[in-house]
Amino acid sequence: CLLLAISISLVSASGSGYKVGVGIWDMTGPSVEINFMGYAVPNQRGAGIHMRLRARAFVFVSSEFVNQRFAFVSVDGGMGSDLVKMRVIDQLNSQLGSNLYTTENVAISGTHTHSGPAGFLQYVLYQVTSLGWVKETFDAWVDGITASIVMAHKDVSAGKVLAVQGNLYDANINRSPTSYLLNPEVERLQYSEGDTDKNMLLLEIVSDDIKLKRRGALTFFAVHGTSMNNTNTLVSGDNRGYASYALEKEINGPDSVVGMGPFVGAFASTNLGDVSPNTAGAKCIDTGLPCNGTSSSCNGKCEMCIAFGPGENGDMFQSTQIIGDKQFQHALSLMKQAEQSAANSAVLGSIVDYRHSFVDMSTLSVKLEDGSTVTLCSPAMGYSFAAGTTDGPGMFGFTQGTTTDNPFWNKVRDFLSEPTQAEIDCQAPKPILLNTGDIAKPYDWDPRIVPIQILRLNNIFILCAPAEFTTMAGRRLRRAIKAIVDPLVQQESGDKTAQATVTISGLCNTYSSYVTTYEEYQAQRYEAASTIFGPHTLSGYIQEFSRLANDFVSGTSPSESGPAPPDLTEQQIQIMPEARFDMLPYNTTIKFGDVVEGKDVLPFYQLGQNQIAQASFHAANPRNNFKTQSTYMTVEKKNGLKYDVVARDGDWSTKFMWLAGRDDPLNLGIRKQSIATLWWNVSSEVTPGTYKLCYHGDHKVAKVGVAIPFQGCSSTFQVTL
C-alpha cells in the first residue's frame, strides 16, 4: 500500500499537558449457538472462536482541570447500544463514584465486525435473527466495557498525545459507486481520494518524557468489518480486530499474551456506510461476469452478486489478514513519523471537553439550505434493505435500487403496521417495507431518540455518530463542523492559520442504521433504504451536531437535550434457551476432555509448510464458561520438565471449533454431546520442538446446573525443520 502522511496542524493554548489512561478487556461472551450480529442470516450462529473480542478504552483528563475528562471505548462489536451504555454508566458509578463518568462524557463505538454474538441491542428489528435479546451477550458487553474503562481510569498518568494522519490506499472500495455519482460533480471534485475516504487519523499516547514510551494508539479509518463473510461461524474481530492484534503484538512483544496490554491499539470505525474491504469487487458467482451496477444483481437476483476480498480464491481469512495488515502497517508508520517529529505532532494545550444531547429524530424540525423547513420521518426500512449489500446479499428476490412497491410485500408490511399516507410521502422515494417506527409489539422495533456527542481534545474534535454515514455524508458533516470550530481554535491559539481536525466515530452509543446524502437517497440502494428517518436525515444530523459545536464556541454547557431513550430492560424477550447440561457417549469410560478416537494430532509437522496441527475432544458447551480473560485452548511447547503456553484461542494462528449433536437440526445439542476441535497453524514463525494441544472446558451437571472445569491434551508432536 502507498503511504502519504502529514502531521496535524497543532495549536497551543493556555496550560499544557494531559493525563491519559488505557485499558483493554475481553468481551467475547457466548461464542457458540448465538446468531451473529450484522448480516441477519438466521443460520449464521457461532461455532467457536478465531479471535476474541475486546473492549479498548482511552481516558483523557486535562492536567489543568482534573474534572474535565472523557472516556472513549472502541469495541470489537457491531455497534454501540444505548441500553449497554446505560448499564455501563451504572456500573461505573458503583465502582468509581457517581458522576465521574456519565452519559455525556463516555462514548462507546463499535468496530462493526459482523462476526460477534448478537442480542445486545434493545430494539426488535435487530433481534429477529438472534431470537430476541441475549442476556449472555449483553452482560459480557457491559462487564467487558466497564472493566476496560476502570482499567484505563486506574492507568491515568501524565502523558503526551501525538496526532498524525495520512492516506492509506488499496484497503477499501465504495460498494455503492452509482449512488455516490449522484452527488454534485463540483462537490466530488473536491476530493482527490475519490469515492472513499483514504485518510487514517492516529492519536498515539506516549509517556510524558524524552523516552516517549508507547502506551496506546487510537485510529480512525473508513472500512466495513465484512472481510469475514456471512458463511463464517467463528467469532472474529474481522480486519480491525486483526489490525489491533498485530499492532499490540508488535509493541508488547511476540511472546506477550494477546489482550493483556500494556500497550492498547484500537482501530475505530468512522463514516464507513458505503465502504467495503472486499477490494476485488463484486461479480456474479454463477457466470463470473460483472453484476448490474445499479441493482447489484445477476439476472435479477441479488443473491448471485457477491464481493470478494483480496484473499486468494476469495479466502475470507486471508482477506481479513490482508486488509487488517494494511491498517496495522500504516498505523505503525504513522506512529514512527509522529515520534520522529514529536515536537510538531504533540497535541498542545490542556483542553478536554465534550458536549452531548439526546434528539428525537422522528419529530425533528430541520431548516434546509434553501430556507425551507421540513420534519424528519418516523423510522422505516425500504424494500432495498431486504436486498442486503454486495458484502452480504439478502434474500426473497429483493434488489437494490428499488423505488416502487409490490402489492404482496405491502400486505406483509401492513400486517405488522400499515404506514399512513403522510409517512409514505415523508419517506419517498423509499417504498416502505417495514414501518418500524409504528410497531411497538412486543416492544419498540427501532429507536426514535438517538444520542449525539462531540469529544474535544484541544483542536481535535470527535463526532460520535449513532449510525453508519456514507462517504459523502460524512464529508459534509465534517466540513460543516470544521467551519464552526476553526475560528474557535484560531481565537484560542492566537494563530489565524490554525486548523481544527474533525473526525467521525461511527456506530457510536446506539444504532440507527444508515445516513446517506439527499442525492444518494434518491437511488434507494441498501444504504438509502436503511436511512430510517427519511431523505433529509443528514441535514438533521448536520443541524444538531452544529448546535453542539456552537455550544463549544459560546461556552454553553451542558448542551440542551431532549428526553433520554427508553430503558426497555423489563420488556426484553429471550427465546434462545440457556445452555443445556452436557453428556458423554453412553456405556463407555470416555471422560470430558478425552481425545476423540482417530482424531489426535500427527506425530510430526514440518516448519514453513503451513501445516495444520489439530485434534478433536469430547467437549462441553462453551456457554458454560466464557473463559473471559482466559482461553478454551492452549498450544504448549515443552521446556525442560514443564510446558510453556505459546498460543491461545485469541491468537491469529489458532481456531477453536465446537460442534453439537447432529441429531439436532439447529445444532443446539439436544443429545447434549459435543466435540471441540483445536486447530493450530504451524507457520514459519514457529520454533522447532515438542508440542501439544490442550483443551480447557467446563461441563454442566444435569439438574444441579453447576459447571465443573476439566482439561484434556492431545498426544505430543514434533515440529521439525
Secondary structure by P-SEA (a helix, b strand, c coil): cbbbbbccccccccbbbbbbbbbcccccccccccccccccccccccccccbbbbbbbbbbbbccccccbbbbbbccccbbbaaaaaaaaaaaaacccccccccccbbbbbccccccccccccccccccccccccaaaaaaaaaaaaaaaaaaaaaccbbbbbbbbbbbccccccccccccccccccccccccccccccbbbbbbbbcccccccccbbbbbbbbcccccccccccccccaaaaaaaaaaaaaaccccccccccbbbbbcccccccccccccccccccccccccccccccccccccbbbbcccccccaaaaaaaaaaaaaaaaaaaaaaaaaacccccccccccccccccccccbbbbbccccbbbbbbccccccccccccccbbbccccccccccccaaaaaaaaaaccccaaaaaaacccccccccccccccccccccbbbbbbbbcccbbbbbccbbbcaaaaaaaaaaaaaaaaaaaaaaaccccbbbbbbbbccccccccccccaaaaaaccccccccccccaaaaaaaaaaaaaaaaaaacccccccccccccccccccccccccccccccccccccccccccccccccccccccccccccccccccccccccccccccccccccccccccccccccccbbbbbbccccccccccccccbbbbbbbcccccccbbbbbbbbbbbbbcccccbbbbbccccccccccc
